[in-house]
Amino acid sequence: MWLKSIVSFLNKIANPLSQSISNVGAGILVVMMFLTAMDVLLRYFLNRPISGALELTQYMMLIVVVSGLALCTVEKSHVRVEVLIERLPRKMQTILYCITSLLSLGLFSLITRQAVVYAGFLLDAKLTSSVLFIPTFPFAIILALGTAVFCLAIFAEFVYFLSKAVNE
């Protein structure tokens, strides 16, 4: 019973947070598409591409990808290969989902930690992009924040599967 209340609490935090971050990513995607279209049109018709459009697109792509991770987990819309797992008993399926959630949580916790370390390195090195001279450390921080929210969603999923395993 107490595991279900923890799942409920985690979902109350993870769901709106992942939705908000995903909305930001969707907005960035629209800007990225407009920038790319304008760059192509200006290059084709006026032979004047937008300077730094590729750099901006690369940075925006990071934001778009990272912003969708947590929502994908919350909505259970990620890809799962269940050919073998479907044939197992329900209890074993739940245990396997627990294990994979825990392993995913460990991996993405490491990625989050390393992104923070890398952001510090980039800040100390004062590294910038080559054309527009945009500082790169904020994007490592964005990566860390996005993966941290993803970790929260994975943790909520882990506790959910754990509560299912206990109750079965």
N, CA and C of each residue as an Amber inpcrd file, in Angstrom:
protein
   504
   0.8240000  -1.1980000   0.0000000   0.0000000   0.0000000   0.0000000
   0.8690000   1.2630000   0.0000000   1.9250000   1.2540000   0.8040000
   2.7700000   2.4440000   0.8800000   3.5550000   2.6370000  -0.4060000
   3.8430000   1.5700000  -1.1380000   4.5260000   1.7130000  -2.4260000
   3.6370000   2.4220000  -3.4410000   2.3550000   2.1430000  -3.3930000
   1.4230000   2.8000000  -4.3150000   1.3340000   4.2980000  -4.0310000
   1.4090000   4.6750000  -2.7680000   1.3780000   6.1070000  -2.4480000
   2.6680000   6.7910000  -2.9040000   3.7920000   6.0820000  -2.8410000
   5.0540000   6.6270000  -3.3580000   4.9690000   6.7870000  -4.8670000
   4.4100000   5.7850000  -5.5470000   4.2320000   5.8720000  -7.0030000
   3.3600000   7.0640000  -7.3520000   2.2750000   7.2430000  -6.6230000
   1.3790000   8.3660000  -6.8620000   2.0900000   9.7000000  -6.6650000
   2.8730000   9.8020000  -5.5990000   3.6270000  11.0270000  -5.3170000
   4.6420000  11.3030000  -6.4270000   5.3880000  10.2710000  -6.8330000
   6.3940000  10.4460000  -7.8840000   5.7450000  10.8330000  -9.2070000
   4.6000000  10.2400000  -9.5040000   3.9100000  10.5830000 -10.7480000
   3.3800000  12.0110000 -10.7290000   2.9710000  12.4970000  -9.5490000
   2.5050000  13.8830000  -9.4410000   3.6270000  14.8710000  -9.7380000
   4.8620000  14.4500000  -9.5100000   6.0080000  15.3070000  -9.8120000
   6.4930000  15.0750000 -11.2430000   6.6710000  13.8120000 -11.6100000
   7.2840000  13.4800000 -12.9000000   6.3890000  13.8240000 -14.0830000
   5.1020000  13.5870000 -13.9760000   4.2180000  13.8020000 -15.1260000
   4.1610000  15.2620000 -15.5790000   3.8600000  16.2210000 -14.6890000
   3.8250000  17.6070000 -15.1710000   5.1940000  18.1390000 -15.5700000
   6.2260000  17.6960000 -14.8590000   7.5750000  18.1450000 -15.1870000
   7.9950000  17.6490000 -16.5690000   7.7420000  16.3910000 -16.8460000
   8.1080000  15.8480000 -18.1560000   7.2550000  16.4680000 -19.2620000
   5.9890000  16.7450000 -18.9760000   5.1250000  17.3940000 -19.9720000
   5.6200000  18.8030000 -20.2780000   6.0200000  19.5490000 -19.2460000
   6.5170000  20.9160000 -19.4480000   7.7970000  20.9160000 -20.2670000
   8.7150000  20.0250000 -19.9160000   9.9720000  19.9560000 -20.6490000
   9.7260000  19.5370000 -22.0940000   8.7970000  18.6240000 -22.2970000
   8.4730000  18.1840000 -23.6520000   7.8490000  19.3190000 -24.4640000
   7.0440000  20.1500000 -23.8420000   6.4630000  21.3000000 -24.5290000
   7.5410000  22.2770000 -24.9790000   8.5360000  22.4830000 -24.1310000
   9.6670000  23.3370000 -24.5100000  10.3860000  22.7300000 -25.7100000
  10.6100000  21.4270000 -25.6620000  11.2660000  20.7430000 -26.7650000
  10.4760000  20.8480000 -28.0600000   9.1570000  20.7660000 -27.9630000
   8.3110000  20.8940000 -29.1580000   8.4230000  22.2970000 -29.7490000
   8.4780000  23.2970000 -28.8820000   8.6580000  24.6710000 -29.3620000
  10.0070000  24.8550000 -30.0440000  11.0340000  24.2730000 -29.4570000
  12.3750000  24.3440000 -30.0490000  12.3900000  23.6260000 -31.4020000
  11.6630000  22.5300000 -31.5020000  11.5860000  21.7900000 -32.7640000
  10.9750000  22.6570000 -33.8670000   9.9400000  23.4150000 -33.5360000
   9.3190000  24.3080000 -34.5160000  10.3180000  25.3720000 -34.9700000
  11.0360000  25.9540000 -34.0240000  12.0530000  26.9580000 -34.3600000
  13.1370000  26.3370000 -35.2330000  13.5510000  25.1320000 -34.8840000
  14.5930000  24.4410000 -35.6430000  14.1360000  24.1740000 -37.0800000
  12.9050000  23.7480000 -37.2520000  12.3920000  23.4990000 -38.6010000
  12.3290000  24.7940000 -39.4110000  11.8780000  25.8640000 -38.7670000
  11.8120000  27.1580000 -39.4570000  13.2060000  27.6310000 -39.8410000
  14.1650000  27.5170000 -38.9360000  15.5400000  27.9290000 -39.2140000
  16.1300000  27.1330000 -40.3750000  15.9230000  25.8310000 -40.3640000
  16.4540000  24.9870000 -41.4360000  15.8000000  25.3270000 -42.7720000
  14.4900000  25.5290000 -42.7710000  13.7880000  25.8770000 -44.0110000
  14.2790000  27.2160000 -44.5570000  14.4330000  28.1910000 -43.6720000
  14.9200000  29.5030000 -44.1140000  16.3570000  29.4150000 -44.6230000
  17.1830000  28.6150000 -43.9570000  18.5650000  28.4430000 -44.3970000
  18.6080000  27.8440000 -45.8000000  17.7970000  26.8330000 -46.0440000
  17.7560000  26.1940000 -47.3680000  17.2410000  27.1710000 -48.4260000
  16.1620000  27.8650000 -48.1130000  15.6020000  28.8130000 -49.0760000
  16.5770000  29.9460000 -49.4010000  17.1860000  30.5100000 -48.3800000
  18.1420000  31.5950000 -48.6120000  19.3770000  31.1030000 -49.3650000
  19.7940000  29.8950000 -49.0770000  20.9510000  29.3290000 -49.7790000
  20.6040000  29.0750000 -51.2410000  19.4140000  28.5640000 -51.4800000
  19.0160000  28.1830000 -52.8340000  18.6880000  29.4030000 -53.7030000
  17.8930000  30.3250000 -53.1740000  17.4200000  31.4400000 -53.9950000
  18.3540000  32.6490000 -54.0000000  18.9760000  32.9620000 -52.8790000
  19.8110000  34.1660000 -52.8030000  21.2970000  33.8610000 -52.6410000
  21.6310000  32.5810000 -52.5550000  23.0210000  32.1590000 -52.3420000
  23.6080000  32.8020000 -51.0770000  22.7600000  32.9910000 -50.0730000
  23.1650000  33.5750000 -48.7920000  22.6280000  32.7280000 -47.6460000
  23.3380000  31.6730000 -47.2630000  22.8520000  30.8480000 -46.1450000
  22.9350000  31.6130000 -44.8270000  22.2080000  31.1440000 -43.8640000
  22.2410000  31.7430000 -42.5230000  23.5120000  31.2670000 -41.8300000
  24.3290000  32.2120000 -41.4420000  25.5890000  31.8780000 -40.7890000
  25.3250000  31.2490000 -39.4190000  25.8940000  30.0860000 -39.1870000
  25.7390000  29.4100000 -37.9060000  24.4730000  28.5920000 -37.7770000
  23.7330000  28.4230000 -38.8680000  22.4740000  27.6710000 -38.7950000
  22.7300000  26.2210000 -38.3950000  23.8060000  25.6430000 -38.8750000
  24.1150000  24.2570000 -38.5200000  24.4150000  24.1340000 -37.0270000
  25.1930000  25.0720000 -36.4970000  25.4880000  25.0650000 -35.0480000
  24.2070000  25.1680000 -34.2320000  23.3810000  26.1120000 -34.5850000
  22.1260000  26.2920000 -33.8500000  21.2530000  25.0450000 -33.9340000
  21.2150000  24.4380000 -35.1080000  20.4180000  23.2250000 -35.2820000
  20.9480000  22.0920000 -34.4140000  22.2630000  21.9790000 -34.3140000
  22.8520000  20.9310000 -33.4770000  22.5020000  21.1450000 -32.0080000
  22.5950000  22.3640000 -31.5400000  22.2530000  22.6430000 -30.1510000
  20.7690000  22.4300000 -29.8880000  19.9480000  22.8600000 -30.8370000
  18.5090000  22.6780000 -30.6690000  18.1340000  21.2000000 -30.7070000
  18.8480000  20.4020000 -31.4960000  18.5700000  18.9680000 -31.5630000
  18.8220000  18.3090000 -30.2060000  19.8570000  18.7470000 -29.5070000
  20.1080000  18.2260000 -28.1620000  18.9070000  18.4870000 -27.2600000
  18.3950000  19.6970000 -27.3120000  17.2560000  20.0590000 -26.4610000
  16.0290000  19.2320000 -26.8300000  15.7820000  19.0560000 -28.1250000
  14.6070000  18.3100000 -28.5810000  14.6700000  16.8590000 -28.1170000
  15.8230000  16.2380000 -28.2840000  15.9490000  14.8190000 -27.9200000
  15.8320000  14.6260000 -26.4150000  16.5520000  15.4260000 -25.6520000
  16.5530000  15.2740000 -24.1920000  15.1830000  15.6080000 -23.6020000
  14.4810000  16.5390000 -24.2080000  13.1900000  16.9470000 -23.6510000
  12.1090000  15.8830000 -23.8160000  12.2900000  14.9780000 -24.7390000
  11.2710000  13.9680000 -24.9650000  11.4670000  12.6730000 -24.1940000
  12.6320000  12.4880000 -23.5920000  12.9300000  11.2250000 -22.9160000
  11.9720000  10.9190000 -21.7710000  11.7960000  11.8700000 -20.8810000
  10.9780000  11.6270000 -19.6920000   9.5070000  11.4090000 -20.0560000
   8.9890000  12.2210000 -20.9740000   7.5810000  12.0740000 -21.3510000
   7.3440000  10.7270000 -22.0200000   8.3120000  10.2840000 -22.7900000
   8.2010000   8.9750000 -23.4370000   8.0720000   7.8710000 -22.3850000
   8.8070000   7.9920000 -21.3050000   8.7320000   7.0020000 -20.2300000
   7.4190000   7.1270000 -19.4630000   7.0110000   8.3430000 -19.1700000
   5.7710000   8.5590000 -18.4160000   4.5660000   8.0270000 -19.1840000
   4.5530000   8.2480000 -20.4930000   3.4180000   7.8040000 -21.3040000
   3.5640000   6.3650000 -21.7870000   4.6490000   5.7090000 -21.4070000
   4.9250000   4.3180000 -21.8160000   4.8970000   4.1780000 -23.3440000
   5.4650000   5.1610000 -24.0360000   5.4480000   5.1410000 -25.4950000
   6.8020000   4.7730000 -26.0910000   7.7280000   4.3170000 -25.2580000
   9.0100000   3.8910000 -25.7740000   8.9030000   2.4640000 -26.3360000
   9.8880000   2.0930000 -27.0960000   9.8580000   0.8020000 -27.7690000
  10.3080000  -0.2830000 -26.8000000   9.5320000  -1.3370000 -26.7290000
   9.8900000  -2.5170000 -25.9360000   9.8000000  -3.7380000 -26.8290000
  10.7820000  -4.5650000 -26.7380000  10.7520000  -5.8210000 -27.4820000
  10.2170000  -6.8720000 -26.5220000   8.9990000  -7.2950000 -26.7630000
   8.3310000  -8.1880000 -25.8220000   8.0890000  -9.5800000 -26.3920000
   8.8210000  -9.9360000 -27.4160000   8.6090000 -11.2350000 -28.0410000
   8.8410000 -12.3590000 -27.0380000   9.9170000 -12.2830000 -26.2850000
  10.2160000 -13.3190000 -25.2920000   9.4930000 -13.0810000 -23.9730000
   9.4140000 -11.8300000 -23.5830000   8.8470000 -11.5040000 -22.2750000
   7.3620000 -11.8600000 -22.2110000   6.6450000 -11.7090000 -23.3140000
   5.2080000 -12.0390000 -23.3230000   4.9380000 -13.4990000 -22.9760000
   5.8870000 -14.3580000 -23.2390000   5.6840000 -15.7930000 -23.0100000
   5.9700000 -16.2150000 -21.5710000   6.5220000 -15.3040000 -20.8040000
   6.8310000 -15.6090000 -19.4060000   5.6010000 -15.3770000 -18.5350000
   5.5870000 -15.9780000 -17.3380000   4.4910000 -15.6980000 -16.3960000
   4.4860000 -14.2180000 -15.9920000   3.3090000 -13.7170000 -15.6290000
   3.1280000 -12.2990000 -15.2990000   4.0980000 -11.8450000 -14.1980000
   4.2950000 -12.6650000 -13.1870000   5.2010000 -12.3190000 -12.0880000
   6.6280000 -12.1390000 -12.6000000   7.0750000 -13.0350000 -13.4840000
   8.4220000 -12.9500000 -14.0370000   8.5610000 -11.7130000 -14.9320000
   7.5250000 -11.3790000 -15.6740000   7.5490000 -10.1670000 -16.4960000
   7.7560000  -8.9310000 -15.6240000   7.0050000  -8.8750000 -14.5420000
   7.1090000  -7.7340000 -13.6360000   8.4910000  -7.6450000 -13.0260000
   9.0690000  -8.7670000 -12.6510000  10.4240000  -8.7820000 -12.0860000
  11.4360000  -8.3060000 -13.1270000  11.2840000  -8.7590000 -14.3650000
  12.1920000  -8.3180000 -15.4260000  12.0570000  -6.8170000 -15.6790000
  10.8250000  -6.3030000 -15.6500000  10.6240000  -4.8660000 -15.8130000
  11.2600000  -4.0920000 -14.6600000  11.2000000  -4.6470000 -13.4680000
  11.8680000  -4.0360000 -12.3070000  13.3710000  -3.9540000 -12.5430000
  13.9350000  -5.0530000 -12.9800000  15.3850000  -5.1160000 -13.2000000
  15.8080000  -4.1470000 -14.2940000  15.0700000  -4.1330000 -15.4170000
  15.4600000  -3.2280000 -16.5020000  15.2820000  -1.7650000 -16.1030000
  14.2560000  -1.4700000 -15.3190000  14.0750000  -0.0940000 -14.8340000
  15.2260000   0.3040000 -13.9250000  15.6220000  -0.6080000 -13.0620000
  16.7290000  -0.3120000 -12.1520000  18.0370000  -0.1250000 -12.9070000
  18.2960000  -0.9760000 -13.8980000  19.5070000  -0.8300000 -14.7090000
  19.4800000   0.4780000 -15.5010000  18.3240000   0.8230000 -16.0450000
  18.1900000   2.0860000 -16.7790000  18.4160000   3.2740000 -15.8580000
  17.8740000   3.1820000 -14.6630000  18.0690000   4.2490000 -13.6830000
  19.5440000   4.4200000 -13.3550000  20.2450000   3.3110000 -13.1640000
  21.6780000   3.3890000 -12.8890000  22.4460000   4.0070000 -14.0390000
  22.1530000   3.5820000 -15.2530000  22.8530000   4.1050000 -16.4210000
  22.6040000   5.5980000 -16.6010000  21.3560000   6.0050000 -16.5260000
  21.0590000   7.4180000 -16.7620000  21.4370000   8.2990000 -15.5700000
  21.5610000   7.7210000 -14.3950000  22.1190000   8.4820000 -13.2730000
  23.5920000   8.7850000 -13.5340000  24.3000000   7.8120000 -14.0700000
  25.6990000   8.0390000 -14.4480000  25.8190000   9.0820000 -15.5570000
  24.9310000   9.0020000 -16.5360000  24.9540000   9.9870000 -17.6240000
  24.6750000  11.3850000 -17.0770000  23.7290000  11.4930000 -16.1550000
  23.4200000  12.7830000 -15.5460000  24.6250000  13.3260000 -14.7860000
  25.2430000  12.4740000 -14.0070000  26.4220000  12.8910000 -13.2420000
  27.5450000  13.3490000 -14.1680000  27.8040000  12.5740000 -15.2070000
  28.8860000  12.9220000 -16.1190000  28.5670000  14.1970000 -16.9040000
  27.2990000  14.4390000 -17.1920000  26.9200000  15.6720000 -17.8720000
  27.2040000  16.8900000 -16.9850000  26.9660000  16.7370000 -15.6880000
  27.2840000  17.8270000 -14.7490000  28.7910000  18.0490000 -14.6860000
  29.5510000  16.9680000 -14.6110000  31.0140000  17.0730000 -14.5900000
  31.5100000  17.7200000 -15.8790000  30.9500000  17.2920000 -17.0030000
  31.3490000  17.8350000 -18.3010000  30.9860000  19.3130000 -18.4100000
  29.8400000  19.7090000 -17.8660000  29.4550000  21.1200000 -17.8770000
  30.4710000  21.9510000 -17.1030000  30.9200000  21.4240000 -15.9810000
  31.9610000  22.1240000 -15.2250000  33.2500000  22.2480000 -16.0170000
  33.6250000  21.1880000 -16.7090000  34.8240000  21.2220000 -17.5520000
  34.6690000  22.2670000 -18.6540000  33.5210000  22.2820000 -19.3090000
  33.2910000  23.2430000 -20.3900000  33.2830000  24.6750000 -19.8740000
  32.7550000  24.8820000 -18.6830000  32.7440000  26.2150000 -18.0770000
  34.1580000  26.6680000 -17.7740000  34.9540000  25.7770000 -17.1760000
  36.3420000  26.1220000 -16.8500000  37.1650000  26.3870000 -18.1050000
  36.9090000  25.6110000 -19.1590000  37.6660000  25.7510000 -20.3980000
  37.1770000  26.9190000 -21.2500000  36.0390000  27.4790000 -20.8810000
  35.4230000  28.5710000 -21.6370000  35.2680000  28.2060000 -23.1150000
  34.8320000  26.9760000 -23.3420000  34.6680000  26.4640000 -24.6960000
  33.4310000  27.0720000 -25.3460000  33.5830000  27.4940000 -26.5950000
  32.4740000  28.0770000 -27.3510000  32.3650000  27.3860000 -28.7070000
  31.2450000  27.6290000 -29.3660000  31.0700000  27.0800000 -30.7110000
  31.9780000  27.8290000 -31.6730000  32.2530000  27.2300000 -32.8080000
  33.2740000  27.7810000 -33.6980000  32.7950000  28.9440000 -34.5640000
  31.5220000  29.0220000 -34.8960000  31.0460000  30.0790000 -35.7860000
  30.3980000  31.2260000 -35.0010000  29.4660000  30.8970000 -34.1290000
  28.7220000  31.9260000 -33.3940000  29.2930000  32.2150000 -32.0060000
  30.2800000  31.4540000 -31.5930000  30.9360000  31.6150000 -30.2870000
  29.9390000  31.5360000 -29.1220000  29.0140000  30.5890000 -29.2290000
  28.0390000  30.3400000 -28.1690000  28.7110000  29.4790000 -27.1110000
  28.6530000  29.8620000 -25.8390000  29.2270000  29.0000000 -24.7950000
  28.5340000  27.6310000 -24.8010000  29.3210000  26.5760000 -24.6430000
  28.7620000  25.2270000 -24.7530000  28.3010000  24.6440000 -23.4170000
  28.7610000  25.1930000 -22.3060000  28.4110000  24.5940000 -21.0090000
  26.9150000  24.6090000 -20.7000000  26.1330000  25.6260000 -21.1370000
  24.7020000  25.5560000 -20.8290000  24.0070000  24.3430000 -21.4530000
  24.5250000  23.8700000 -22.5620000  23.8930000  22.7330000 -23.2160000
  24.2140000  21.4310000 -22.4860000  25.3640000  21.3680000 -21.8530000
  25.6600000  20.2140000 -20.9990000  24.7680000  20.2450000 -19.7590000
  24.4760000  21.4400000 -19.2680000  23.5540000  21.5580000 -18.1320000
  22.1400000  21.1490000 -18.5550000  21.7270000  21.5390000 -19.7550000
  20.4200000  21.1260000 -20.2760000  20.3590000  19.6100000 -20.3890000
  21.4410000  19.0080000 -20.8610000  21.5070000  17.5430000 -20.9410000
  21.3530000  16.9350000 -19.5470000  22.0460000  17.4970000 -18.5660000
  21.9660000  16.9840000 -17.1940000  20.5470000  17.1310000 -16.6350000
  19.9170000  18.2720000 -16.8670000  18.5520000  18.4780000 -16.3680000
  17.5610000  17.5330000 -17.0360000  17.6900000  17.3710000 -18.3360000
  16.7880000  16.4710000 -19.0580000  16.9410000  15.0270000 -18.6160000
  18.1740000  14.5910000 -18.4280000  18.3730000  13.2140000 -17.9870000
  17.9970000  13.0470000 -16.5120000  18.0960000  14.1070000 -15.7220000
  17.6630000  14.0160000 -14.3240000  16.1480000  13.8160000 -14.2360000
  15.4010000  14.5410000 -15.0630000  13.9510000  14.3500000 -15.0910000
  13.6280000  12.9550000 -15.6200000  14.4060000  12.4940000 -16.5990000
  14.2390000  11.1400000 -17.1160000  14.4850000  10.1230000 -15.9980000
  15.5070000  10.3570000 -15.1710000  15.7760000   9.4660000 -14.0310000
  14.6060000   9.4440000 -13.0640000  14.0020000  10.5890000 -12.8380000
  12.8330000  10.6450000 -11.9650000  11.6900000   9.7970000 -12.5370000
  11.4800000   9.8970000 -13.8480000  10.4300000   9.1050000 -14.4850000
  10.7540000   7.6090000 -14.4210000  12.0170000   7.2670000 -14.6220000
  12.4150000   5.8550000 -14.5370000  12.2480000   5.3530000 -13.1080000
  12.5890000   6.1770000 -12.1260000  12.4350000   5.7790000 -10.7330000
  10.9670000   5.5360000 -10.4010000  10.0990000   6.4080000 -10.9020000
   8.6580000   6.2170000 -10.6880000   8.2010000   4.9060000 -11.3270000
   8.7190000   4.6210000 -12.5120000   8.3800000   3.3680000 -13.1800000
   8.9020000   2.1660000 -12.3870000  10.1120000   2.2780000 -11.8580000
  10.6900000   1.1980000 -11.0550000   9.8430000   0.9190000  -9.8150000
   9.4520000   1.9670000  -9.1100000   8.6390000   1.7860000  -7.9030000
   7.2760000   1.2040000  -8.2660000   6.7290000   1.6050000  -9.4020000
   5.4540000   1.0430000  -9.8580000   5.5890000  -0.4640000 -10.0820000
   6.6280000  -0.8790000 -10.8210000   6.8070000  -2.3090000 -11.0740000
   7.1430000  -3.0700000  -9.7890000   7.8560000  -2.4230000  -8.8940000
   8.1590000  -3.0440000  -7.6010000   6.8790000  -3.2720000  -6.8120000
   5.9870000  -2.2870000  -6.8120000   4.7130000  -2.4590000  -6.0880000
   3.8650000  -3.5550000  -6.7380000   3.9270000  -3.6590000  -8.0770000
   3.2050000  -4.7440000  -8.7490000   3.7900000  -6.0940000  -8.3760000
   5.1240000  -6.1670000  -8.3020000   5.7920000  -7.4450000  -7.9650000
   5.4520000  -7.8660000  -6.5490000   5.3810000  -6.9060000  -5.6460000
   5.0770000  -7.2190000  -4.2480000   3.6280000  -7.6870000  -4.1110000
   2.7220000  -7.0670000  -4.8490000   1.2970000  -7.3770000  -4.7210000
   0.8690000  -8.6420000  -5.4780000   1.6910000  -9.1010000  -6.4140000
   1.2960000 -10.3070000  -7.1860000   1.5400000 -11.5680000  -6.4210000
